[in-house]
Amino acid sequence: MDLGVFVRDIPDFPKPGVVFKDVTPMLKDPDAFRECILQMSSLVEGLDFDTIVAPEARGFIFAAPIAFHTRKALVPVRKPGKLPYETLEIDYELEYGKATLQMHIDAIHKGAKVLIVDDILATGGTMKAIAEMIEKCGGEVISILCLAELNFLRPREKLARYDVRTLISY
């Protein structure tokens, strides 16, 4: 199944010049979403990892069923003020601005083998920030898995140290 037909372009969102990749058409098609989760899971089959880390909000949508399917722990990374326990925080650059992410300080144990999951890999800034938080906790990033990658933004340059896997390339 060509999953790319279920991702639509939204021009000038969230600001002029940005073409947002909208995955909601895939989410409303049960067969396409199921196929997406199965294909993403197959991309990491055989990898040795015990934890999946995902940023809010769209990362949660893909990471939760992959964690269920692979029987791995799931750790949410959120915007400031959303997690109830003590957090580790990191500031980073987005394609269209700056942002801050937080993760519980006890979410990643020393020696954890981590898969980071998100929907769209754009500049790589979010993935790099999350990887830095994981490594600060003593975890190891085994791979980064995203539904789609915006190649023209060259995110793999920023993520050269990491194994990056995607289903769709733009």
Secondary structure, DSSP 8 states (H G I E B T S, - for coil): --GGGG-EEEET-SSTT-EEEE-HHHHT-HHHHHHHHHHHHHHTTT---SEEEEETTHHHHHHHHHHHHHT-EEEEEB-TT--SS-EEEEEEEETTEEEEEEEETTSS-TT-EEEEEEEEESSSHHHHHHHHHHHHTT-EEEEEEEEEE-GGG-HHHHTTTS-EEEEEE-
